[in-house]
């Protein structure tokens, strides 16, 4: 079954060729792939099919039909997993920084899914789809920390419902740029696809949805602050977008950061350290935590030493 993506052209994007617009708007779609979709008649501007030389205008509504991908055979790989908890319904793992959660363009293997398939065999929920078996929620490649994997469809559905009604709680530690003034705070700002860069998210972006993040200060250093964030909603890149929005982007964030920052970090300093949920089978309240990873501790240690000098 194909999917359809809708985009509205912003004034800044006017005059761009349609194949370039699609390539910029859709992650994993190259310009040549966009031209193929155009040739197949899968792209419309304002309800009418267009060719690859069409230049978009401000206010155009672009519709792109994405055909269902060809079957991909996922390969179970013997990749070590840091398993915090496991039973017959689910497992909780501590994902390392740099590991992708599920296969995607550019990352066909070496993911959490490949590793979990080897560990669990056939015991994985199929609700997440062909490329995301067992995956209830995800965290970014360069974000470390706790992730729940469902072994059956019942557990997956129950956990997904908890995500939706917000009874599944997630807490992250982060080091952000600047000295955060208030000891506690809440960012309540809707997040949608950026109108300037379709591969990014932004406050007030296209089809923005409610998003709220609470934070508290753990420690302050020269030019940086260690904060702890609690998600009230679960939008893509939520903490990264919200902290950048209030002027405190996460240290090392190459996408939402300030660019000139020299931290020595490879990606954002963000760790999913705590998770709480109700066990889908027993109804028991479950709570797990994992320590800050080495990269986080090393960076904060450097900040602490510089602060004392």
VENTABEL-V543532 format. One record per residue. RES is the residue in three letters. PSI is psi as a letter, one per 30 degrees, with the letter a starting at -180 (999 if undefined). Layout:
BEGIN
res;psi
RES;PSI
RES;PSI
END
This chain:
BEGIN
res;psi
UNK;k
UNK;l
UNK;l
UNK;k
UNK;k
UNK;k
UNK;k
UNK;k
UNK;k
UNK;l
UNK;e
UNK;f
UNK;f
UNK;k
UNK;f
UNK;k
UNK;k
UNK;e
UNK;e
UNK;e
UNK;e
UNK;e
UNK;e
UNK;e
UNK;e
UNK;j
UNK;k
UNK;g
UNK;j
UNK;l
UNK;e
UNK;e
UNK;e
UNK;e
UNK;e
UNK;e
UNK;e
UNK;e
UNK;f
UNK;f
UNK;g
UNK;g
UNK;k
UNK;k
UNK;j
UNK;h
UNK;g
UNK;k
UNK;k
UNK;l
UNK;l
UNK;f
UNK;g
UNK;k
UNK;k
UNK;l
UNK;l
UNK;k
UNK;f
UNK;k
UNK;j
UNK;k
UNK;k
UNK;k
UNK;k
UNK;j
UNK;l
UNK;k
UNK;l
UNK;l
UNK;k
UNK;k
UNK;j
UNK;k
UNK;k
UNK;k
UNK;k
UNK;i
UNK;k
UNK;k
UNK;k
UNK;j
UNK;j
UNK;e
UNK;k
UNK;k
UNK;a
UNK;f
UNK;e
UNK;l
UNK;l
UNK;k
UNK;l
UNK;j
UNK;k
UNK;l
UNK;k
UNK;f
UNK;k
UNK;k
UNK;e
UNK;l
UNK;k
UNK;l
UNK;k
UNK;f
UNK;i
UNK;f
UNK;a
UNK;g
UNK;l
UNK;e
UNK;e
UNK;e
UNK;e
UNK;e
UNK;e
UNK;e
UNK;e
UNK;f
UNK;b
UNK;f
UNK;i
UNK;k
UNK;k
UNK;g
UNK;e
UNK;f
UNK;l
UNK;e
UNK;f
UNK;h
UNK;k
UNK;f
UNK;j
UNK;e
UNK;l
UNK;l
UNK;l
UNK;l
UNK;e
UNK;g
UNK;k
UNK;l
UNK;a
UNK;k
UNK;k
UNK;k
UNK;k
UNK;k
UNK;f
UNK;l
UNK;e
UNK;e
UNK;e
UNK;e
UNK;e
UNK;e
UNK;e
UNK;e
UNK;e
UNK;e
UNK;e
UNK;e
UNK;g
UNK;g
UNK;f
UNK;j
UNK;k
UNK;k
UNK;k
UNK;k
UNK;k
UNK;l
UNK;k
UNK;l
UNK;k
UNK;l
UNK;j
UNK;k
UNK;e
UNK;k
UNK;e
UNK;l
UNK;l
UNK;k
UNK;j
UNK;j
UNK;k
UNK;k
UNK;k
UNK;a
UNK;k
UNK;k
UNK;f
UNK;e
UNK;j
UNK;f
UNK;f
UNK;l
UNK;l
UNK;l
UNK;k
UNK;g
UNK;a
UNK;k
UNK;h
UNK;k
UNK;l
UNK;k
UNK;k
UNK;k
UNK;k
UNK;k
UNK;l
UNK;k
UNK;k
UNK;e
UNK;k
UNK;k
UNK;l
UNK;j
UNK;g
UNK;l
UNK;k
UNK;j
UNK;l
UNK;k
UNK;k
UNK;k
UNK;k
UNK;f
UNK;l
UNK;h
UNK;l
UNK;k
UNK;g
UNK;e
UNK;e
UNK;e
UNK;e
UNK;e
UNK;e
UNK;e
UNK;e
UNK;g
UNK;g
UNK;i
UNK;l
UNK;k
UNK;k
UNK;f
UNK;j
UNK;f
UNK;e
UNK;g
UNK;a
UNK;f
UNK;e
UNK;f
UNK;k
UNK;j
UNK;f
UNK;f
UNK;l
UNK;i
UNK;l
UNK;k
UNK;i
UNK;k
UNK;k
UNK;j
UNK;f
UNK;k
UNK;k
UNK;k
UNK;l
UNK;k
UNK;k
UNK;f
UNK;e
UNK;f
UNK;g
UNK;k
UNK;k
UNK;k
UNK;k
UNK;k
UNK;l
UNK;l
UNK;l
UNK;k
UNK;l
UNK;e
UNK;e
UNK;e
UNK;e
UNK;e
UNK;e
UNK;e
UNK;e
UNK;e
UNK;e
UNK;e
UNK;e
UNK;e
UNK;e
UNK;f
UNK;999
END
